[in-house]
Amino acid sequence: MKQKQTLFLVEVAVFSALAYLLDLFSGFLFSRIWPQGGSVSIAMVPVFLMAFRWGVKGGVLTGFLLGLLQFILGMSQIYHPVQGITDYLIAFAVLGLAGIFAAQIKESIHKDLKVKWITLVIAGTFIGSALRFVAHFFSGWIFFGSYAPPGQPAALYSFIYNGTYMLPSMVLSAIIIILVISAAPTRMIK
């Protein structure tokens, strides 16, 4: 039992750090495209992998730590405490809710039901990404609505702004997760 807890903590730490590094890299590549923050990134991949490996607890903790790393290491754009908490701590923690499918994914992998586990991975990735999008959407609507072009409603601006990087990030993450799990399904998802 203690060995399993140690493995869990080590994996949370490693996957959180990996997610942060992936996000840092994409931030350098795309920082000029989304001036109020956000980028097409595969930083969600380690969070989703933890969610599918360890369930909601592993995913939420990894996502929360990713947001906390961004929050405290200066990569964040914080204009108000509530906006900072919403855009970083909450938005990345909710990615881990993809772990609601962890048991079904594990079962499908062990029964060699490839189509089923791929479908569940896509569903989990979609749910986690959609919840993250909702957090960014409300933050953008409330705190960044002033950046909307004249005549455009702040809600529509936030929807478009956040959708332009969240949709590609979700698709890329789903593809990469499927490729990673396919390479060694029983090792990636125990």
N, C-alpha and C positions, 0 to 999 in steps of 0.2 A: 504494500500500500504506500509506504513512504517513498519507494523508488518511483512509483507512478506519479506521485505528487511532485517530486523533484523534476521528473521528465516534463510534466505539465508546465511548471514554472520556467524551466529552461527554454522550452519551445515558445512560450508566450514572449519571453524576453527576446529571443532570437528573431522570431517572426515580426515582432513590433519594430525592432531595429531595421530589419530588412525592408519592411513597409515604409519606414521613414526614409531610408536611403533611396528607394524607388521613387518616392514622392519628391524628394529633394532633387533628384535627377530630372524628373519631368518638369518641375518648377523652373529649372534653368532653361529648359528647352522652350517652354510655352508661356513664360511670364509676360511677354509683351502682347499676347493675344487676349488674355483675360486680366485686365488691369486691376480689378477689384478682388483678385484671387481666383483659384480654381485652375485646373489644367487636365488635359487628357493624360491619365496616369494608370499604371498597373499596380499602384500601391495597395489597392484593395485585394489583390491576389493573396498575399500572405494572411490577411485577416479572414478571407473566405476559407482558405485552406485550414486555418485553425478552427473555424466554425464547423467545417465538415469533419474534422478530425476529433475535436473535443466537445462539440455541441455549442449551445448558446453561451455557456460560461466562458469557454475558451475564445470564442469569436468576439464577444462583447469586451472582454478584458484586453485582448490584443488591439481591437479598434480603439478602445478608450486610451490605451497607452500610446498608440500612434497619434491620436489627437493631442494628448498631453505633451508628447515630444515636440510636436509642431508648435504648440502653445508656448512652451517654455524655452525652446531653443531658437526663437526669433524668426521662424519661418512663417509665422502667422501674421495676418493683417487684422488687428483688433481695434475697433473704433468705439466699442461699448462692451462692458463685461458680459451682458446677456448675449450679444452678438458673438463674442468670442467663445462662450460656452456652447452656444448653439452650433456654430460653424466648425468647431473643432472637437470638443468633448462628446457632445450628443451625436453629431453627424457621423463620426467615425465609430462610435460605440454601437449604434444601431445596425451597422453592417453585420455585426456578429449575430444578429437575429436570424441570419441565414442558417444558423445551426439548428433551427427547428427541424430540418430535414436530415440531420446527421445520422440518426439511427436508421432511417430508411435508405440512405445512401450506402451505409456500411452493409446493411443486409443485402442490398442489390448487388454490391460488389462481390460479396462472399457467395452469392448465388449465381454469379456471372451473368447478370441481367444488365448488359451494357446500356441499352437504350433507356432503361428505367433510371439508372443512376445518372446518366447524362441529362435526362429530363429534369431530375431533381436538382442537380447542380445548377442548371440554367434557372430553374424556379427560385432556388435559394439566392443565387446571384442577383436575379431581378428584384426579389423582395428586399434584400439588403441595400441594393443600389437605389431602389425607389424610396426607401425610408431615409437614406442619406440625402437624396434629392429633395425630399419634403423639408428636411431641416434647413438645407441651403436655400430653398425657395422662400420659406418664411423669413429667414434672416435677410435675404436679398430684398424682399418686398418691404420689410419694415425698416431696415437700416441702410439699404443702398438704393432705394427708390428714387432718390434725388439725381442719380446718374442716368435715369431713363431719358431717352430723347424727348424733346418737347411734344406734348400731345399723346405720348404713349403711357398707358397706365403702368404704375409701378409693378403690379402683379404680373402683367404680361412681360415686362422687361425682365423680371426675375426668372420667370418661367423659361424664356428664351435663353437668357444668359447662362443659367445653370444647366439647362438641357443640352447646350452645345458642347459641354465637356463631360457631363454625366453619362449621356447615352453612349458615346464612343468608349468611355472608360468601362462601362458595364459590358459592352460587347467584347472588348479586348480581354477583360478579366475572365469572362466566361470561357472564351476560346482557350486562353492560357491554362486555366484551371483544368479544363477537360484534357488538354494535352499532357499536363503534368500528372494528373491522376491516371491517365491511360498508360503512361510509361511504366508505372509500378503501382497498380491499384491497391494491392494488399499491403504495400509498405506505406503508401501515402495515407490511406484511410484504414486504421486498425480497428 
